[in-house]
Every structure is written in C-alpha cells, then in structure tokens.
C-alpha cells in the first residue's frame, strides 16, 4: 500500500516538472501555434476591413495584448489569454520576450517595431508593471498630461519617428487624447534586400487584372528567372512561391496566388493548416526553375479599429470602463481606449549583390514554369527560425511604383 501511494505522489511531480520546464526552447515550442492561430485570425478580419489591400504586423498586436495581460486580472485576463493564448506562467512570458528581443536584434534594420503604451499621468502606473514591460526592448510606457493633447501627441510621435527612422512619423493624434485613459500605439516597417535580386532592366509596365480577369490598372512587374521553391497548396487552393531575403535566407516572403476563390478568403483558409505544411510541400517539390513576375509596391496601412477586430475575436472587457480589470497597471479604474497600428512595407528590385543579377534572364528566356503575380495575391513575411509571421497582407489595388 505504501509503495502504491509513493508512486501516486511521485508521478504527478515528474509530470509537472516535464510539462513546465521553462527554457527558451520550450517557450518557442509553446508559443508557435498560439501566435500562428492569432495571426491568421486577425489577418482574416483585417483583410475584410481593408478591401483586400493592406500590410499588417500580427506579431505586434499579439505583443500588445500580452503587454496588457501583464496588468490584467480576473475575467479580463481570462479573455486575453483565451484569444492570445500567452502562457500563464510568468517565466514563459519572459522567455517569449527574450526570444523576440533576440529576433528583433538579429533582423535589424530589416524590420523595426515600436510599441508605446500611453497612460494619463494622473494615474499612478505601478512600478512592477513598468519593470515587466521594460523587458521588451521595443515597448515603452509613457505617463503624459492628457489635458495637453497636442503636446502629448507630439511626444509620442517624436518617439515613433525616431524609432522608425523617419519611415513612419505619426501614430497618435491630438483628438486621441480626449476622454481617454490608456492608449496603445504600434508602428512597424519592413525593408530588406532579396537574396536573389531582380534586375531593374527587366522591370516593365504591365496590366494588372481583377479576380474576374478584367484589367483594372497598371503595375511595374519585376522579372527574374531562377531556382525557387514553388508549389500548390491544395488546402488553401493557392500556388505559393518562396522568395528569400538576405542575409542567410532566415526571412522569406511567401506569395500566395489563389487558384480558386477570392484572395480575401485566403487567411480564413489558412487557419486549417500550419506553416510547417507549406514548408513540407515546398521541400517535397524542391527548387524549380521558374520565371517570377512580381509588382514593385509600397503599402502603408493605418489601422485605428483594432479594438473592433479584437472584440470580434473575443477580447471585450479590456475596452469597457465598467468591465476592464487592469489593476496590475494602476489602482485607478482604467481601460484601453485606443489601439492602433501603422505598418509600412516597400518591395523593390534591390539586392545585396547587384553584380549577380542576372545574365541568366538573357541566356534562358523561356522556362516551363511561370509565377506571374499580375492579379490579387496575399503575402506572408516569415522568420523561419521562430515561425513568426512578421508582416502579412494583400495586394489588390494596382499602382505604378
């Protein structure tokens, strides 16, 4: 009897130790799926709100929710956890931030993020909350005078402009400080060289078509021939091309060209697969000699209705004065009034090694495989080491850039 009782006590202890071992490796495994599920969920909602033409950084909004969760209690924290599925153990959340801080450092200046939490200075922000937020190098907590909305907006925007190298200059406006207590402003941009650059000589103005194959405008299509990963992904009814960025191909852009249906349904369909599904299909096919045609483009998207999108996903209490419990941030009654994101992306021919582009196009003018993005498409920019979707969006409204 004593032997059986001993086993009954020992096994749960071993199970507990195995399940909750806190390290960067275990943290990375534990947050890959939650971040992916959140990312495709909010991207689906953004695509409907923006008429299928946008750029968005889902990881930035996920981090905003995780930051709010550090100060949330009770049902408010439960809602945030249910949607963002951040780990309940503080050790794991700290490991998340370590992983993301290392990623941001490694990918700088390819991509930059700046997240600012702005609280009315008359509300005492708890030191414990400030200390926890400071562990994220891209997030700042500011206490400002909301009775001086113009001055407060200027201070926030000065920080954004500095952190974003002048690419993005404004995140909040004077009117945002009226009748508010807590605001979250996020800015992010992406700039990078291709691992295999396009030669501008072969960029030409061509027609861009609607999903009904009707001409709707002109674009500058960049062109190159090379060996790239390309495959069909039947789960989403799309042809997918991988274009690696430099250095080392850690970050890639995946172009998703629908074969059936609307591009605006693409992220909804992706909830039933994982990035590993795409990787496996591309690996099975292997690099293929393909003619690639992709528009030059620059997209800036300013989303001010993120609370509405998150409300639709199940985050509700944190935005309501009488329901929000953010007592981990302040002893005063506060709620999140505004949550915004400005994201910017620029895609051009540029590459690290311009001398390598591409006599190949001249000597191999024809290939059996073509990937021509001259109709609406979706795209993902993924850090393949962490499987984080850094940026994503859709291109549907053609323009000459």
C-alpha positions in Angstrom: 0.0 0.0 0.0 2.8 2.4 0.8 4.6 1.6 -2.4 1.5 2.3 -4.5 0.9 5.6 -2.6 4.5 6.6 -3.2 4.1 6.2 -7.0 0.9 8.1 -6.9 2.7 11.1 -5.4 5.8 10.8 -7.5 4.3 10.6 -10.9 2.5 13.9 -10.8 5.6 15.6 -9.6 7.6 14.2 -12.5 4.9 15.1 -14.9 4.7 18.6 -13.6 8.5 19.0 -13.9 8.4 17.8 -17.5 5.5 19.9 -18.6 6.6 23.2 -17.1 10.3 23.2 -17.7 10.9 26.8 -18.6 13.6 27.5 -21.2 13.8 29.3 -24.5 13.4 26.1 -26.4 10.3 25.0 -24.6 8.9 28.6 -24.7 9.5 28.7 -28.5 7.6 25.4 -28.9 4.8 26.5 -26.7 4.1 29.8 -28.5 4.4 28.9 -32.1 0.9 27.6 -32.6 -0.9 30.3 -30.4 0.9 33.1 -32.4 0.1 31.5 -35.7 -3.6 30.9 -34.8 -3.9 34.5 -33.6 -2.1 35.9 -36.6 -4.2 34.2 -39.3 -7.4 35.0 -37.3 -6.7 38.8 -37.1 -5.4 38.8 -40.7 -8.7 37.4 -41.9 -10.5 40.2 -40.2 -8.1 42.9 -41.4 -8.5 41.6 -45.0 -12.3 42.1 -44.8 -11.9 45.6 -43.3 -9.3 46.9 -45.9 -10.9 45.5 -49.0 -8.0 43.1 -49.6 -5.2 45.6 -49.9 -3.0 46.2 -46.8 0.1 45.4 -44.8 -0.2 44.3 -41.1 2.1 43.0 -38.4 0.2 40.4 -36.4 3.0 39.8 -34.0 3.0 43.4 -33.0 -0.7 43.3 -32.0 -0.1 39.9 -30.2 2.6 41.6 -28.2 0.3 44.5 -27.3 -2.2 42.0 -25.9 0.5 40.2 -24.0 1.6 43.5 -22.5 -1.9 44.3 -21.4 -2.2 40.8 -19.9 0.7 41.6 -17.6 -1.6 44.1 -15.9 -4.9 42.3 -16.3 -6.7 40.4 -13.6 -9.8 38.1 -13.3 -12.1 37.8 -16.3 -10.2 40.5 -18.2 -7.1 38.4 -18.1 -9.0 35.2 -19.0 -10.3 36.8 -22.2 -6.9 38.0 -23.2 -5.5 34.5 -22.5 -8.2 32.8 -24.5 -7.5 34.9 -27.6 -3.7 35.4 -27.4 -3.0 32.2 -25.5 0.1 33.6 -23.9 1.5 31.3 -21.3 0.1 31.7 -17.8 3.5 31.2 -16.2 5.5 34.4 -16.0 8.7 32.6 -16.6 7.5 31.5 -20.1 6.3 35.0 -20.9 9.7 36.4 -20.1 11.3 33.7 -22.3 8.9 34.9 -25.1 10.3 38.4 -24.7 13.9 37.2 -24.7 13.2 35.3 -28.0 11.5 38.3 -29.6 14.2 40.7 -28.4 16.9 38.4 -29.9 14.9 38.2 -33.1 14.5 41.9 -33.3 18.2 42.4 -32.8 19.1 39.9 -35.4 16.7 41.2 -38.0 17.5 44.9 -37.5 17.4 47.0 -39.7 15.3 44.7 -41.9 12.3 45.2 -39.7 11.6 47.5 -36.8 8.8 47.8 -34.3 7.9 50.5 -31.8 5.1 49.9 -29.3 4.0 52.7 -26.9 1.6 52.5 -24.0 0.4 55.9 -23.1 -1.3 56.5 -19.7 -2.7 59.7 -18.2 0.0 61.0 -15.8 -2.6 61.4 -13.0 -3.0 57.6 -12.9 -0.1 56.1 -11.0 1.3 53.3 -13.1 2.7 50.5 -10.9 6.4 50.0 -10.8 6.0 46.3 -11.1 4.2 46.7 -14.5 6.8 49.2 -15.8 9.6 46.8 -14.9 7.9 43.9 -16.6 7.2 45.9 -19.8 10.8 47.2 -19.9 11.9 43.6 -20.6 10.6 44.1 -24.1 13.1 46.4 -25.8 10.5 47.7 -28.3 7.8 48.7 -25.8 7.7 51.8 -23.8 5.3 53.1 -21.1 4.7 56.8 -21.1 2.9 58.9 -18.5 1.7 62.1 -20.2 -0.6 65.0 -19.5 -3.8 64.2 -21.3 -5.0 67.8 -20.5 -2.4 68.8 -23.1 -3.4 66.6 -26.0 -1.3 68.4 -28.6 1.8 68.2 -26.5 1.2 64.5 -25.6 0.6 63.6 -29.3 3.9 65.4 -30.2 5.9 63.5 -27.6 4.5 60.1 -28.7 5.1 60.9 -32.4 8.6 62.1 -31.8 9.4 58.7 -30.3 7.7 56.8 -33.2 9.6 58.9 -35.8 12.9 58.3 -34.1 12.4 54.6 -33.6 11.1 54.1 -37.2 14.0 56.0 -38.8 11.6 58.6 -40.2 9.7 55.9 -42.3 6.7 56.4 -40.1 6.2 59.7 -38.4 2.8 59.7 -36.7 0.9 57.1 -34.6 -1.4 59.2 -32.5 -3.3 62.5 -33.0 -4.4 65.2 -30.7 -8.0 64.1 -30.7 -7.0 60.6 -29.5 -6.3 62.0 -26.0 -9.8 63.3 -25.5 -11.8 61.3 -22.9 -9.2 58.5 -22.8 -7.2 56.9 -20.1 -4.9 54.4 -21.8 -3.8 54.2 -25.4 -1.6 51.7 -27.3 0.2 52.9 -30.5 2.2 50.5 -32.6 4.4 51.2 -35.6 6.3 48.7 -37.7 8.1 48.7 -41.1 9.9 46.2 -43.4 12.8 46.9 -45.7 15.2 44.2 -47.0 17.4 43.1 -49.8 16.5 40.0 -51.8 18.8 37.0 -51.6 18.4 36.9 -55.4 17.8 40.4 -56.5 15.8 41.5 -59.6 17.5 43.4 -62.3 15.7 46.7 -62.9 16.4 46.4 -66.6 13.8 43.7 -66.9 11.1 45.6 -64.9 8.3 46.7 -67.2 4.9 48.2 -67.0 2.2 45.6 -67.4 -1.6 45.2 -66.9 -2.9 44.1 -63.5 -6.1 42.1 -63.6 -9.0 41.6 -61.2 -10.0 38.2 -59.9 -12.6 38.2 -62.8 -9.7 38.6 -65.2 -10.7 42.2 -66.0 -7.9 44.8 -66.5 -8.0 47.2 -63.5 -4.7 49.1 -63.8 -1.0 49.1 -64.5 1.9 47.9 -62.3 5.6 47.7 -62.7 6.3 44.0 -62.8 9.8 42.9 -61.7 11.1 39.9 -63.5 13.7 37.2 -63.0 14.4 33.6 -63.8 15.9 31.4 -61.1 15.6 28.3 -58.9 12.9 28.9 -56.3 10.6 26.9 -54.1 7.1 26.9 -55.6 4.2 24.5 -55.1 0.5 24.1 -55.0 -1.1 24.1 -51.5 -4.5 22.4 -52.0 -5.7 23.2 -48.5 -5.9 26.9 -49.4 -6.4 26.4 -53.2 -3.3 28.5 -53.9 0.0 28.4 -55.7 2.8 29.5 -53.3 6.2 30.9 -54.1 9.0 31.4 -51.6 11.4 34.4 -52.2 14.1 34.5 -49.5 15.6 37.7 -48.2 19.1 38.2 -47.2 21.1 37.6 -45.2 21.2 33.8 -45.0 17.6 33.3 -46.1 16.3 33.3 -42.5 13.4 35.5 -43.5 11.3 34.8 -46.6 8.3 36.2 -48.4 5.7 33.7 -49.4 3.4 34.9 -52.3 0.0 33.2 -52.3 -1.7 33.3 -55.7 -5.3 31.9 -55.4 -6.3 29.3 -57.9 -9.9 29.3 -56.9 -12.0 31.8 -54.9 -11.2 35.3 -53.6 -7.9 36.4 -52.2 -9.8 37.9 -49.3 -10.6 34.4 -48.1 -7.0 33.3 -48.1 -6.3 33.9 -44.4 -9.5 32.3 -43.3 -8.5 29.1 -45.2 -5.0 29.2 -43.6 -6.5 28.5 -40.1 -6.7 24.8 -41.1 -3.0 24.5 -41.9 0.3 25.4 -40.4 3.5 27.0 -41.8 5.1 23.5 -41.5 2.5 22.3 -44.0 3.8 24.9 -46.5 7.4 24.1 -45.7 6.9 20.4 -46.2 5.2 20.8 -49.6 7.9 23.1 -50.8 10.6 20.7 -49.6 8.9 17.8 -51.3 8.8 19.7 -54.6 12.3 21.2 -54.3 13.7 24.2 -56.1 12.3 24.7 -59.6 13.5 26.8 -62.5 10.8 29.4 -62.7 10.1 32.8 -64.3 8.9 35.1 -61.5 7.0 38.3 -62.1 6.1 40.4 -59.1 4.9 44.0 -58.8 7.0 46.7 -57.2 4.9 48.1 -54.4 4.8 50.2 -51.3 1.9 49.9 -48.9 1.2 51.9 -45.7 -1.8 50.8 -43.6 -3.1 52.8 -40.6 -5.5 50.6 -38.6 -7.4 52.5 -35.9 -10.2 50.0 -35.4 -8.1 47.2 -33.9 -10.4 47.1 -30.8 -13.3 46.2 -33.0 -11.4 43.4 -34.7 -10.2 42.0 -31.3 -13.8 42.3 -29.9 -14.9 40.1 -32.8 -12.2 37.6 -31.7 -13.3 37.6 -28.1 -11.3 40.4 -26.4 -14.1 42.6 -24.9 -13.7 43.6 -21.3 -10.4 45.4 -21.6 -12.1 48.1 -23.8 -15.0 48.8 -21.4 -14.7 51.2 -18.4 -17.1 49.2 -16.2 -15.7 45.7 -17.1 -11.9 46.1 -17.5 -9.7 45.0 -14.6 -6.3 46.4 -15.2 -5.4 46.6 -11.5 -2.0 45.3 -12.3 -1.3 48.5 -14.1 -2.9 51.0 -11.7 -5.1 51.1 -8.6 -7.3 53.5 -10.5 -10.1 52.2 -12.8 -8.7 52.2 -16.3 -9.4 50.6 -19.6 -7.8 50.5 -23.0 -9.4 53.3 -25.0 -7.5 53.2 -28.3 -5.3 50.6 -30.0 -3.7 51.5 -33.4 -1.1 50.1 -35.7 0.7 51.8 -38.7 2.6 49.3 -40.8 4.7 50.1 -43.9 6.3 47.8 -46.5 8.4 48.5 -49.6 9.2 45.9 -52.2 11.6 46.7 -55.0 14.3 45.0 -57.1 17.1 45.8 -54.6 19.6 43.1 -53.7 22.8 42.8 -51.8 24.9 41.7 -54.7 23.8 43.8 -57.7 26.6 42.4 -59.8 25.0 38.9 -59.7 21.7 39.9 -61.4 21.1 38.2 -63.9 22.6 37.4 -67.2 20.6 34.3 -66.6 17.5 36.0 -67.8 19.1 36.8 -71.1 20.5 33.3 -71.7 17.4 31.5 -70.5 14.5 33.5 -71.9 12.0 30.6 -71.6 11.1 28.2 -68.8 8.2 25.8 -68.4 7.3 27.2 -65.0 5.9 30.7 -64.5 4.7 32.5 -61.4 3.1 35.8 -62.5 1.5 37.9 -59.8 -0.5 40.1 -62.1 -3.7 39.6 -60.2 -4.7 39.9 -56.5 -2.4 38.0 -54.2 -1.7 37.5 -50.5 1.8 37.5 -48.9 3.5 36.5 -45.7 6.9 37.6 -44.4 8.1 34.9 -42.0 11.0 34.5 -39.7 11.6 30.8 -40.4 13.7 30.3 -37.2 10.8 31.2 -35.0 7.9 30.6 -37.5 6.6 34.1 -36.6 4.7 36.0 -39.3 6.4 39.3 -39.1 4.2 41.0 -41.7 1.4 39.9 -44.0 -1.0 41.5 -46.3 -2.7 41.5 -49.7 -2.2 43.4 -52.9 -5.3 44.1 -54.9 -5.2 47.8 -55.9 -2.6 48.3 -58.6 -0.5 51.4 -58.9 2.7 52.4 -60.6 5.6 52.5 -58.0 
